[in-house]
Amino acid sequence: MGQPSGKPGLFNHIAVLYHPKIRATQLVADEICSWLNRHEITTYLEHTWEESQVPEILAQSDLAIVLGGDGSMLRTARMAAPFRVPILGINMGRLGFLSEILPTDWPDKLPLVLAGSFWLEERMMLKAKAWRGDNLQHEYLALNDVVISRGTLARMVQLHTEVDGDKLTTYVADGLIVSTPTGSTAYALAVGGPILPPDLRNILVIPIAPHLTLDRAIVLSEGAIVTVHVNTDHQAILTVDGQFAFEMEDGDHVDVHTSEYTSRFIRLRGNTYFYHHLLDRLEPKHLINED
């Protein structure tokens, strides 16, 4: 197992965050903390669902190591962004789009990070504000997407959508996704949206199962403000990164724009890693290139 070297003091306080429902993540987290402590690095061990404690820990940390899947990475990214704390993801979930290394690789890879042999990838985030009349109901930070959709009944909603205060269109659909480039490979991809490289700073707007209405994705500049007014005789739901939900009523509206915060990820692979990573997950494994 390697030794930290090269840039002493680069990371003196490290948050090690694990998934509370995946026992294996805590076991690996314990091993990492023990190794870091032996190298005189202060560690803070906590699970990612403890959202009352994790921000306090991140405020004191130089780095966050996250063990889990993309859900854990999204959750940590939202909490870490205000403190500009970089994140190193160890994939112990299913897809691992946001993670950088495998759990078996950390003994070799972590010393490289501590030595400064990495680059920082910054990804834009969104801010969403949910309004009822003139009253702000909730405010959210998103790395993937903000989704306004129908509730439990299989009935479409009307979503009157504006860009920078001017009418865009009224979507009659199951819902509407407002996504970052990071989120373009999540829900937006599932409904046929384009894939945007994560270093872009654009906002993607794409309807979910539209009916006799605009059915194409729209890519906006990062400075755009998207406002969605809900018209429904039943229920609509606002979800953020698939992890927060707010029940919306007829007449409610949501403002979405680029956040002042960015997520920062530790990368050890080359700048083109995104394309290889994406194709590894999208290409059928049974196809063999015989050229």
Buried (B, 14 or more C-beta within 10 A) or exposed (E): EEEBEEEEEBBEBBBBBBBBEBEEBBEBBEBBBEBBEEEEBBBBBBBBBEEEEBBEBBEEBBBBBBBBBBBBBBBBBBBBBBBEBBBBBBBBBEEBBBBBBEBEEBEEBBBBBBBEEBEEBBBBBBBBBBBEEEEEBBEBBBBBBBBBBBBEEEEBBBBBBBBEEEEBBBBBBBBBBBBBBBBBBBBBBEBEBEBBBBEBBBBBBBBBEBEEBBEEBBBBEBEBBBBBBBBBEEBBBBBBBBEBEBEBEBEBBBBBBBBEBBBBBBBBEEEEBBEEBBEEEEEEEEEEEEE
